[in-house]
Amino acid sequence: MAKVLVVAELLEGKTRKTTLCAVTAAKQIAEGTGGSFDILSIGEGAGAAAAELTGYGAGKVLKADIPGGYVCEKYGPTVAEIGKGYDVIVACASAFGKDLLPWVAAKLDAGMASEIAAVHTDAGKPRYTRPMYAGNVSGNVEILTGKHVVTVRQSEFDAATESGGSSPVEDVAIATDPAADKVEFIGVEVMKSERPELTDADVVVSGGRALKSAENFTNVIEPLVDALGAAMGASRAACDAGYVSPELQVGQTGKVVAPKLYVAIGISGAIQHLAGMKGSKTIVAINKDKEAPIAQVADYFLVADLFDAVPALTEEVKKL
């Protein structure tokens, strides 16, 4: 029976949707092993966030209010101390989870599986499937240490929904580590947008290097993005060229997305980009090169000049 702890990710005192994907994974582990799961709300505003998390079926919601912004060396000691009482510690493989959980795993001398895509509980023991070699193969991982630390791919686990009931909320003691005195939180810049968050959006429109300039992203891509009520993404080549912010990069070294609809415009489909979006439910690609690698994963592939096709598509979407 596995006892599972979910580490919640907060932003401005509210629970991020990424946490709910980790809750789904934790439920699968707990149900498959006959165990249970709890949730840890940690950070500034942890109390309000904990109240949001009481309806998801956890045994209890733990609350650790740490003032100031996120610093791994300040959050890690508390997570590690609480984690001593659990068999599996889970968080989403966001920037938060990727930074925090390896630190926790090292402190607990625990084996770690990162960016898992599936959970298996054969014979009551958790095993994990994770993509390898930029998503070209999937590996089944068995952690041999008694304690497991796991980050989950948001694109592979649906966000948990409220199941009724109300989990009790408990305060926990804040642990410290000498390393925390050597790190200072200066600030965080949050990119505000009226568009959906890239990793949460149902529709994503991404542009590639073929757009040739930042102005073309603004004049060609953005009208389609807004007509579809979509989030905007980009290939690494477009980000490296300075056409758009690096925050919009989709791919192995950027953000992993799995929307209901992914529209790739002027993107050839390098393996690193495919690793970040090929889990999308429906993929539409526009490219004048009919041999572009993205054609292999696209459900609909339009061979056309994007500067002709995209404005025409935008006008048709607006009519609808």
N, C-alpha and C positions, 0 to 999 in steps of 0.2 A: 504494500500500500504506500504509494508515493504521496508525500506531503509537499505541496507546490506553493511557491511564493511568486506572485507577479509584482514586479517593480513598475509602478505607474510613472508615466512621463507627464509632467505638467508644463503648461505655458501660460504665463500671466495668471496663475492661480486656478487654472482650469485643466481638466483632464484632456489630453490629446487623444484623438481617435486611434492613434497607434497603440495605446494601452489596451483598447478593446480587442484588437487582434491578438495581443499577447494573452488576454483573458481566454479567448477561444482556444488557443493552444494549451493553456493550463487546464482548462476543463477537459480537453481530450486526454491529457496525461492522467489527470485525477480519475476520470471515469474509467479509463482503460486499466488502471492499476487498483481500482477500488479505494482510492485515497480521497483527498480533499485539497482545496486551494484557498489561500488567503491573498489579499492585495495590500501592498505597502504604498501609501501615498506619502511622498517625500519631497520636501522643498518648501519654498515660500508659498503660502496659501494652501498648505497641505490639508488644513481643516475643511475648507470649502470643497476641495477636490474629493476628499474622503467621503463627504456627504453625497456627492454625485455617484460614487461607486458602490453604494450599499445595496443596490437592486440587482446585482449581477450574479447572485448565488454564491458569493464567497462565504467561507466559514466566519471570517471577520475581516474588517478593514483596519489596518494599522496606520497610525498617523505620526509622522515625524516632521515637524515644522522647523525648517532650517532657513533662517533669514539670508537675504542676499541671493545672487544668481547662482546658477549651477556651476559647481567645480567638482570634478571627480573625487579629488582628495578630501573634500568635505562630506560628500554624500556616501562615498564608498565605505568608510568605517562602520556607519550605521547599517548599511545594507549587509555587509559581511557579518556583523554581530548578530543581526536578526536571522540571517541566512543559515547560521549554525544549527538552527532548529528545523531546517527544511531539507528535503531530499533533492528538490529541483528548484532552481531560481530562474525565472523567465522574464524577459523584456523584449520589446520590439527592436529589430535591427535598424533602428534609426541612428542618427548621429549620437543621440543620448545613450542608447543601449550599447552601441559599438564602443563608446568611450568608457562607460561605467562598468559593464559586466566583466570584461577581461581583468580589470583591476580587482574586482570581487573574487573572480575565479582564482587569481594568483594568491590572494590573501587566504582563501579557504583550501588551497591546494586541491582544487577540484578540476576535473576534466570539463572541456567546453566544446559545444557544437554551435557554430555561428551561422546565421542566416538560414535556418532550417525552413524547408518547404512543406514538410509533412511529419506527423508523429505516428509511430507504430507502438503498440503495447502488447506484442505477442508474449504469451506466458507471463503476463503481468509485469514485464520489464520494459521501460521506455527505450525505444530506438528512434533515430531521426534520419530523415532524408534531406540532403542539402545539395544544391547545385555546385558543380565543380568545373574547372576549366572554362570559365565564362559562360556557364550554363550548357555546355555541350554534352555533359554527362551528369548523372545524378548519383551520388554515393549514399549508401546506407551506413550510418555511423552508430556504433555502440560505445558508450562512455564506460570505461572500466573502473573509474573511481566511484566511491560510494555516493558522492554528491555530484549532481549535474548542474552546469550553468549553460543556459541556452538563450540565444537571440533568434527571433522569428521574423521571417519576411512578411511584411505587411501585405504584399500583393498576393500571398498564398493562403492567408487566413482571413475569413470574413470577420467583420467587427461583431463582437458579441452584442446581443440585445438583452434588455432587462427581462429578468425571469420572474419578477415579483419577489415579495419578501423584503426584509431589511436587515442586512448584516450589521452586527454590533461594531461600533468604532472604538478602538483602544489607542491610547497614547503610548508611545515607546520612547525609551531613553535615547538620547543622541550620543553616539560614540565619536571619539576623536582620534586623530593620528598625527604624529609630528610632521608629516609631509604637508598637512593642511596649512601650517604656518608659513610655508615657503611659496604658497600660491595665493595670488590675490585676484578676486573677480573685479574686472574693470567695467564691463558693460556688455550688452548684447544688442545687436541691430536686427530688428525684425522687419522683413520686407512686407509692407502692408499692400494689399491688393483687393479690389472688389471681386476679382475672379476667384474661383475655387482653389484651394490648396492643391498643388500638383499631385501629391501622393494620395489625396482623398477624392479627386474628381472622377465623375462618371465618364466624362469625355475629355480627351487630351489631344491637342493639335500641336505637333512638333515640326520645326523647320530645321533644315540642314545648311551646309556650306553653299549649296547651289543658289541660295537666296542672295548671296554676294555682298550684302550690306545690312547695317542696322536699319536703314531707312526702308528697305524692302520688307524687313520683319514688321515694321510699323504699318506700312501701306498695303502689304499683301497678306500677311499672316493674321495680324491682329483683327481685321474686320471679320474673318472667318471664325476666329476664336470667340469673339463676342457674339456673333450670330448664333453660334452653337451653345453659348453659355458654358464654354469649355475652359480648362486650364491650358496655359501655354507652356510648351517644352521646347527643347532644342537638342541637337546632337553636340558631342564634345567639340567637333570641328568648328561649329558655329559659335560656341562659347569661347573657344580659344582665339577665334578671330575677332572677338570683341563685339559681335553683333548683338548679343544679349547677355544678361547677367549669368554667371556660373551657377547661380541658384536654380536655374531652369534646366540644367543638364540632366538628360535621361540616359542611363546606361550603367555599365559595370562600375565605373568610378563616379557616377552621379546618383540620381534617384531611380529607384525601381518602382514602376507603376504597373497597374493591371486594371485599367478602366474598362467600361463596357464598350467604348469605342475609342480607338487610337488612330489618328490621322497623321501619317508621316509624309511630309512635303519636302522634296528635294533632298532626301536622306538616302544614301546608297544602301545602308544596312550593314555596317561593319559589325563584326561579332560582338564587340563591346557594347554597341548600342542595342543590339538584339537582346542581349542578356538583361537589359533593363526594361523591356517592354513586350517581350514575346508572350507573356502571360495574359495579355489583353484579350478580351472576349472576341472582339471583331477588329481587324486591322485593315485599314485602307491606306494605300500608298499611291502617291503621284510622283512619277519620275520619267524623264524622257529616255532613260536607258532601260530598255526592256530586260537587260541581263543583270540589273542591279540585284545584289543578294537579298534585299528586302522582299523581292518578289516571292521568295521561297516560303515566307511566313505570312504574307498578305492574303487576306480573304478576298479583297478586291484590289486590283492593280491597274491603275490608269497610266498608259504610256502617253505622256503629253508634256508640253512645256508648262511648267508651273505658273509662269507669268500670264499665260492665257487661261489655264484651267481653274486656278484658284479664285480669281475674281468672278468667273462665270459661276462656279460652285457657290460662292458667297451670295450672289444675287438670288440663286434658286433657293437657298436656305432661308434667306430673308422673306421670300414670297410665302414660305410655309409658316 
